[in-house]
Amino acid sequence: MTVTMKVDAETPGPDDPGASQTPVHQRKQGGSARRRVLTPLVQESTPAIIARKLHNAIANGDFPPGSQLTESGLAADLGVSRGPLREAMQRLTAEGLLVSHRNRGLFVVSMEDDDIRDMYVARTAVERAALQQVIAHREDDAVRALGEAVEAMREFIDEPNGAGMAEADMGFHQTLVDFAGSQRLSRLHETILVETRMCLRAMRGTYSSGKDRIAEHQMLVDAIAAGDAAAADALMIEHMADGLRRLIGDGAGAGNLQAVSG
């Protein structure tokens, strides 16, 4: 059985002066187009809710890489039947977060060097594209929001390898992709977001200076504010390459990100 969650929108009453007006009339009356503040409501099925919970648990490290997920245990924890749980797990398998081993069951993907390198190639492509869109839009709000994201990182300057710094770091990159204004880039970024968080956790202990980690992000903000697409692109490639090197070392594979620089 599939359960949906739905919130009804408010409907204007008969005495509401806007009840008989179309959105066009409302815009004309105000003299300018109304800026959307809220996003449309989305109905979620039970499998979608379960999949999101599993996403979060994997991202938070509750299910470490390589750990086995059993249907009976998860169904009992979540209080759901196995049908929607299986569908949710199939979604995560299709996304590459779970892997099925024959006669053994489902396991959280293990992030081997090749997996990490491949994830960084995909992440670099998505965030470079987002960066170019943000610069092309030249929105002051984007620069301001990214600056605030850097300030959030400064709160953890004395804990460069802590969970707070890692979360603030991820918040910066999420803000960048959000301001690109591309649903497809956002979907792609969401797909690799859990693996990104897994990698950020693995990076703990590799940063000797919170100041340097923050400076990398501030330079990106400065390049965006200046509208310097070439400089911002080069900084993003180096930023991603640095992250890859921290995870897999300085071997030959660590330079593969340069191949996507175009």
Phi, psi and chi 1 to 4 in degrees:
 res  aa     phi    psi   chi1   chi2   chi3   chi4
   1 MET       -  135.0 -180.0  179.2   68.8      -
   2 THR  -104.8  129.3  -61.5      -      -      -
   3 VAL  -108.2  136.1 -179.9      -      -      -
   4 THR  -113.4  150.6   59.1      -      -      -
   5 MET  -109.8  129.3  -61.2  173.7   60.9      -
   6 LYS  -145.5  136.4 -177.8  178.1  178.6 -177.1
   7 VAL  -117.5  124.9  178.8      -      -      -
   8 ASP   -76.6  136.8  -67.2  -30.9      -      -
   9 ALA   -74.8  152.6      -      -      -      -
  10 GLU   -71.2  138.5  -67.5 -177.0    1.3      -
  11 THR  -109.3  130.1  -56.8      -      -      -
  12 PRO   -59.5  139.5  -21.3   31.9      -      -
  13 GLY   -83.2  175.7      -      -      -      -
  14 PRO   -65.1  -25.8   22.1  -32.8      -      -
  15 ASP   -93.5    2.5  -63.2  -33.2      -      -
  16 ASP   -76.6  121.9 -170.5  -27.4      -      -
  17 PRO   -64.4  -17.8   21.2  -32.2      -      -
  18 GLY   -95.5    2.2      -      -      -      -
  19 ALA   -65.6  -35.3      -      -      -      -
  20 SER   -98.7    6.9   61.1      -      -      -
  21 GLN   -99.6  141.7  -65.7  179.5  -22.5      -
  22 THR   -81.1  165.1   65.2      -      -      -
  23 PRO   -55.9  -32.8  -28.1   35.6      -      -
  24 VAL   -64.5  -45.7  173.1      -      -      -
  25 HIS   -60.9  -39.6  -71.2  151.0      -      -
  26 GLN   -64.3  -36.6  -68.6  174.4  -13.3      -
  27 ARG   -68.5  -41.7  -73.1 -162.7  -63.9  -90.6
  28 LYS   -64.1  -41.0  -74.0 -177.7  177.5  179.4
  29 GLN   -62.1  -37.2 -175.3 -178.3   47.8      -
  30 GLY   -79.2  -16.3      -      -      -      -
  31 GLY    88.3   -9.5      -      -      -      -
  32 SER  -153.8  161.7   61.1      -      -      -
  33 ALA   -65.0  139.1      -      -      -      -
  34 ARG   -77.2  131.3  176.5 -176.0  177.0  -83.8
  35 ARG   -82.9  128.6 -175.7  173.1   68.9   88.0
  36 ARG   -70.3  128.9  173.0 -179.9  -72.9  176.8
  37 VAL  -106.5  -40.7  175.9      -      -      -
  38 LEU  -103.9  148.3  -57.0  176.2      -      -
  39 THR   -94.1  154.3   57.5      -      -      -
  40 PRO   -59.8  147.7  -22.0   33.3      -      -
  41 LEU   -71.2  144.4  -64.6  174.5      -      -
  42 VAL  -122.3  127.3  177.7      -      -      -
  43 GLN   -76.2  137.7  -66.1 -176.7   -1.4      -
  44 GLU  -118.8  133.2  -79.2 -167.1  -65.0      -
  45 SER   -82.3  166.4   63.3      -      -      -
  46 THR   -60.0  -44.0  -61.1      -      -      -
  47 PRO   -59.0  -36.2  -26.9   36.3      -      -
  48 ALA   -66.6  -40.4      -      -      -      -
  49 ILE   -65.5  -42.9  -64.4  171.5      -      -
  50 ILE   -63.5  -43.6  -63.9  171.6      -      -
  51 ALA   -60.2  -40.1      -      -      -      -
  52 ARG   -65.4  -40.4 -172.4  176.8   71.3 -110.0
  53 LYS   -63.0  -41.4  -76.4 -177.9  172.8  -70.0
  54 LEU   -66.6  -40.0  -68.2  175.4      -      -
  55 HIS   -53.2  -52.3  -99.1  -78.0      -      -
  56 ASN   -63.7  -40.1  -67.2  -20.7      -      -
  57 ALA   -65.1  -39.9      -      -      -      -
  58 ILE   -68.7  -43.4  -66.1  171.5      -      -
  59 ALA   -62.4  -35.9      -      -      -      -
  60 ASN   -82.7   -3.7  -66.6  -27.5      -      -
  61 GLY    85.3    6.6      -      -      -      -
  62 ASP   -64.9  -32.9  -62.2  -35.4      -      -
  63 PHE  -115.6   95.9  -62.2  130.2      -      -
  64 PRO   -65.5  160.8  -17.0   30.5      -      -
  65 PRO   -54.1  134.0  -26.7   35.8      -      -
  66 GLY    88.8   -7.3      -      -      -      -
  67 SER   -78.4  147.8   59.9      -      -      -
  68 GLN   -88.9  140.3 -175.4  175.3   12.1      -
  69 LEU  -111.9  123.5  -58.7 -174.7      -      -
  70 THR  -104.7  141.2   61.6      -      -      -
  71 GLU   -63.5  -43.4  -74.7 -173.4    7.1      -
  72 SER   -63.4  -43.7   58.3      -      -      -
  73 GLY   -67.4  -44.7      -      -      -      -
  74 LEU   -67.3  -40.5  -69.8  175.2      -      -
  75 ALA   -61.1  -39.7      -      -      -      -
  76 ALA   -69.2  -41.6      -      -      -      -
  77 ASP   -63.4  -41.7  -70.5  -15.1      -      -
  78 LEU   -87.8  -16.5  -66.6  167.8      -      -
  79 GLY    70.2   38.9      -      -      -      -
  80 VAL  -128.0  165.2  -62.2      -      -      -
  81 SER   -79.9  169.9   62.6      -      -      -
  82 ARG   -76.3  -21.2  -65.2 -163.8 -177.3 -169.1
  83 GLY   -59.3  -62.4      -      -      -      -
  84 PRO   -63.5  -29.8   19.0  -30.7      -      -
  85 LEU   -64.9  -44.0  175.7   61.0      -      -
  86 ARG   -60.4  -42.1  -74.5 -164.1 -170.6  103.0
  87 GLU   -62.7  -41.3 -176.4  176.4  -22.1      -
  88 ALA   -63.7  -42.1      -      -      -      -
  89 MET   -68.4  -32.5  -64.2  174.4   82.6      -
  90 GLN   -64.5  -36.7  -73.3  170.9   -1.4      -
  91 ARG   -63.3  -45.0  -65.2 -172.9 -173.9 -169.0
  92 LEU   -68.9  -30.0  -91.5   63.0      -      -
  93 THR   -67.6  -42.1  -58.8      -      -      -
  94 ALA   -63.9  -31.5      -      -      -      -
  95 GLU   -79.7  -10.9  -67.8  178.0   18.4      -
  96 GLY    90.9    5.6      -      -      -      -
  97 LEU   -83.1  -26.9  -68.2  178.6      -      -
  98 LEU  -118.0  147.3  -62.4 -179.1      -      -
  99 VAL  -129.1  139.1   58.5      -      -      -
 100 SER   -98.7  125.7  176.3      -      -      -
 101 HIS  -106.7  123.7  -66.3  -61.4      -      -
 102 ARG   -56.8  132.7 -171.1  174.7 -178.6 -179.5
 103 ASN    65.4    9.5  -61.8  -35.5      -      -
 104 ARG  -122.1  -37.0  -67.2  178.7   58.8 -159.6
 105 GLY   122.5 -161.6      -      -      -      -
 106 LEU  -102.9  139.1  -77.6  173.4      -      -
 107 PHE  -132.3  149.7  -64.9   78.5      -      -
 108 VAL   -66.8  136.6  177.6      -      -      -
 109 VAL   -58.4  140.0   63.4      -      -      -
 110 SER   -91.9  130.3  -64.9      -      -      -
 111 MET   -87.3   86.3  -62.5  -65.2  -72.7      -
 112 GLU   -79.2  170.4  -54.4  -64.4  -21.2      -
 113 ASP   -55.3  -43.1  -76.4   -0.1      -      -
 114 ASP   -65.0  -36.8  -73.6  -17.4      -      -
 115 ASP   -66.2  -43.6  -62.6  -47.9      -      -
 116 ILE   -64.2  -44.6  -66.1  170.6      -      -
 117 ARG   -61.1  -44.7 -173.6 -178.9  -59.1  108.1
 118 ASP   -64.5  -40.3 -172.2   48.7      -      -
 119 MET   -63.1  -39.9 -171.6  -83.7  -72.6      -
 120 TYR   -70.0  -32.1  -98.0   81.4      -      -
 121 VAL   -61.9  -46.2  168.5      -      -      -
 122 ALA   -65.9  -44.4      -      -      -      -
 123 ARG   -63.8  -40.9 -175.4 -176.2  170.5 -163.5
 124 THR   -61.9  -42.8  -58.7      -      -      -
 125 ALA   -62.2  -44.4      -      -      -      -
 126 VAL   -65.1  -46.7  169.5      -      -      -
 127 GLU   -75.1  -28.8  -65.1 -155.0   26.4      -
 128 ARG   -64.9  -42.5  -73.6  179.3   66.8 -154.6
 129 ALA   -64.1  -42.4      -      -      -      -
 130 ALA   -62.4  -41.6      -      -      -      -
 131 LEU   -58.9  -44.6 -171.5   66.1      -      -
 132 GLN   -65.0  -37.6  -62.2  -55.5  -50.2      -
 133 GLN   -66.7  -42.2  -71.7  -60.1  -55.0      -
 134 VAL   -61.8  -42.5  169.9      -      -      -
 135 ILE   -66.7  -39.6  -69.2  174.6      -      -
 136 ALA   -64.5  -35.0      -      -      -      -
 137 HIS   -74.5  -26.7  -64.4  161.0      -      -
 138 ARG    48.6   50.8  -61.2  -60.7  -62.0  -90.8
 139 GLU   -94.0  128.4  -68.0 -175.7   18.5      -
 140 ASP   -63.1  -32.7  -68.6  -21.3      -      -
 141 ASP   -61.9  -36.5  -73.8  -12.2      -      -
 142 ALA   -66.4  -46.3      -      -      -      -
 143 VAL   -62.1  -41.9  174.8      -      -      -
 144 ARG   -63.8  -45.1 -172.9  179.1  -55.5  108.7
 145 ALA   -66.2  -38.8      -      -      -      -
 146 LEU   -68.7  -36.1  -71.4  167.3      -      -
 147 GLY   -62.8  -39.2      -      -      -      -
 148 GLU   -67.1  -34.0  -69.5  172.5   -7.1      -
 149 ALA   -65.6  -37.6      -      -      -      -
 150 VAL   -66.0  -41.0  172.0      -      -      -
 151 GLU   -61.3  -35.4  -71.1  -55.5  -48.6      -
 152 ALA   -63.6  -33.7      -      -      -      -
 153 MET   -69.5  -33.4  -65.9  178.6   67.6      -
 154 ARG   -63.5  -24.1  -68.4 -169.9 -161.8  -78.5
 155 GLU   -63.0  -20.5  -64.6 -179.1   17.0      -
 156 PHE  -115.5   26.3  -54.5   97.6      -      -
 157 ILE   -60.0  -28.8 -167.5  168.2      -      -
 158 ASP   -87.6   -2.1  -65.1  -33.3      -      -
 159 GLU  -131.0   65.8  -58.9  174.7    2.6      -
 160 PRO   -61.9  -20.0   23.4  -34.0      -      -
 161 ASN  -110.2   10.7  -63.9  -64.6      -      -
 162 GLY   -81.2  167.5      -      -      -      -
 163 ALA   -64.4  -35.9      -      -      -      -
 164 GLY   -63.1  -42.6      -      -      -      -
 165 MET   -65.0  -42.2  175.6   65.1   86.4      -
 166 ALA   -61.6  -41.3      -      -      -      -
 167 GLU   -68.1  -40.1 -168.6   63.4   27.1      -
 168 ALA   -66.4  -37.7      -      -      -      -
 169 ASP   -59.4  -48.5 -172.4  -32.7      -      -
 170 MET   -63.4  -35.5 -166.1   65.4 -111.1      -
 171 GLY   -61.7  -37.2      -      -      -      -
 172 PHE   -60.3  -48.7  175.3   92.9      -      -
 173 HIS   -70.1  -34.0  -67.5  -83.6      -      -
 174 GLN   -64.6  -41.1 -176.7   67.4   61.6      -
 175 THR   -61.6  -42.0  -61.1      -      -      -
 176 LEU   -58.1  -48.6  174.9   68.3      -      -
 177 VAL   -67.8  -38.6  175.8      -      -      -
 178 ASP   -58.8  -42.0  -72.6  -14.7      -      -
 179 PHE   -78.1   -5.1  -88.2   95.5      -      -
 180 ALA   -68.7  -24.3      -      -      -      -
 181 GLY    70.9   27.6      -      -      -      -
 182 SER  -119.3  117.0  168.8      -      -      -
 183 GLN   -63.3  -35.8  -66.3 -178.8   -3.5      -
 184 ARG   -71.2  -41.5  -72.2  167.7  178.4   80.9
 185 LEU   -62.9  -39.6  -77.1  178.6      -      -
 186 SER   -63.2  -40.5  -68.7      -      -      -
 187 ARG   -64.9  -42.8  -76.5 -158.3  -60.2  -92.9
 188 LEU   -63.1  -42.5  -70.3  169.7      -      -
 189 HIS   -65.5  -40.0 -165.6 -111.9      -      -
 190 GLU   -62.1  -35.8 -179.2   66.3   25.2      -
 191 THR   -62.8  -38.7  -61.5      -      -      -
 192 ILE   -98.6    4.4   60.1  176.7      -      -
 193 LEU   -64.4  -41.3 -172.7   60.9      -      -
 194 VAL   -64.6  -44.7  175.0      -      -      -
 195 GLU   -64.2  -34.5  -69.1  177.4  -49.7      -
 196 THR   -62.6  -43.5  -60.5      -      -      -
 197 ARG   -65.0  -36.8  -69.0 -176.3 -175.2  -82.5
 198 MET   -62.2  -40.4  -68.2  166.3   69.3      -
 199 CYS   -69.5  -39.4  -73.0      -      -      -
 200 LEU   -62.5  -36.8  -75.9  175.5      -      -
 201 ARG   -64.5  -38.3  -76.1 -159.6  -49.4  -84.4
 202 ALA   -69.1  -21.1      -      -      -      -
 203 MET   -77.9  -13.3  -82.9 -173.5 -158.3      -
 204 ARG   -57.0  133.4  -65.9 -178.9 -171.1  176.6
 205 GLY    97.7   -7.2      -      -      -      -
 206 THR   -97.3  -10.4   66.0      -      -      -
 207 TYR  -100.5  125.3  -71.7   94.7      -      -
 208 SER   -93.2  -15.5   59.6      -      -      -
 209 SER  -141.7  123.2  168.9      -      -      -
 210 GLY   -68.9  -31.4      -      -      -      -
 211 LYS   -61.7  -44.4 -178.3  178.3  178.5 -179.1
 212 ASP   -67.4  -39.5  -69.0  -16.3      -      -
 213 ARG   -63.1  -41.2 -173.2  170.4 -175.7  176.3
 214 ILE   -69.8  -37.9  -67.0  166.5      -      -
 215 ALA   -61.2  -36.3      -      -      -      -
 216 GLU   -58.7  -42.6  -68.9 -177.9   22.0      -
 217 HIS   -74.0  -36.2  -66.2   79.8      -      -
 218 GLN   -64.7  -36.4 -174.9   60.6   57.2      -
 219 MET   -64.1  -35.8  -74.2 -170.5  -67.9      -
 220 LEU   -64.1  -43.3  -80.0  167.5      -      -
 221 VAL   -62.4  -41.9  176.4      -      -      -
 222 ASP   -63.6  -40.5  -67.3  -17.6      -      -
 223 ALA   -67.5  -38.1      -      -      -      -
 224 ILE   -65.3  -45.1  -67.2  170.3      -      -
 225 ALA   -62.0  -33.8      -      -      -      -
 226 ALA   -82.1   -8.7      -      -      -      -
 227 GLY    71.1   22.7      -      -      -      -
 228 ASP   -91.8   90.2 -167.7  -23.3      -      -
 229 ALA   -65.1  -40.1      -      -      -      -
 230 ALA   -65.1  -45.0      -      -      -      -
 231 ALA   -65.8  -42.2      -      -      -      -
 232 ALA   -63.6  -40.0      -      -      -      -
 233 ASP   -63.6  -45.6 -167.7   52.6      -      -
 234 ALA   -63.2  -40.1      -      -      -      -
 235 LEU   -64.9  -39.5  -73.9  167.5      -      -
 236 MET   -65.6  -43.3  178.9   61.0   76.8      -
 237 ILE   -60.7  -45.3  -67.8  172.1      -      -
 238 GLU   -67.5  -36.7  177.8   52.0   34.8      -
 239 HIS   -61.6  -45.3  179.6   62.3      -      -
 240 MET   -69.3  -40.1  -68.3  -65.6  177.7      -
 241 ALA   -62.8  -36.8      -      -      -      -
 242 ASP   -63.8  -43.1  175.6   68.9      -      -
 243 GLY   -62.1  -41.6      -      -      -      -
 244 LEU   -64.2  -42.3 -178.4   58.1      -      -
 245 ARG   -62.7  -35.9  -74.1 -168.0  -65.3  -92.2
 246 ARG   -65.5  -26.3  -69.9  177.7 -176.6  -83.0
 247 LEU   -91.9  -37.8  -70.8  163.7      -      -
 248 ILE  -119.2    1.7   67.5  174.4      -      -
 249 GLY    90.9 -170.0      -      -      -      -
 250 ASP  -100.1   22.0  -65.7  -40.5      -      -
 251 GLY   -66.5 -179.6      -      -      -      -
 252 ALA   -59.4  -34.7      -      -      -      -
 253 GLY   -66.6  -21.2      -      -      -      -
 254 ALA   -69.8  -16.5      -      -      -      -
 255 GLY   -94.4    4.7      -      -      -      -
 256 ASN   -63.1  -25.5  -76.0   -3.4      -      -
 257 LEU   -64.3  -25.4  -68.1 -178.0      -      -
 258 GLN   -63.0  -23.2  -61.6  -63.0  -28.1      -
 259 ALA   -69.3  -20.4      -      -      -      -
 260 VAL   -95.2    9.1  -60.0      -      -      -
 261 SER   -75.5  -14.9   60.8      -      -      -
 262 GLY    73.0      -      -      -      -      -
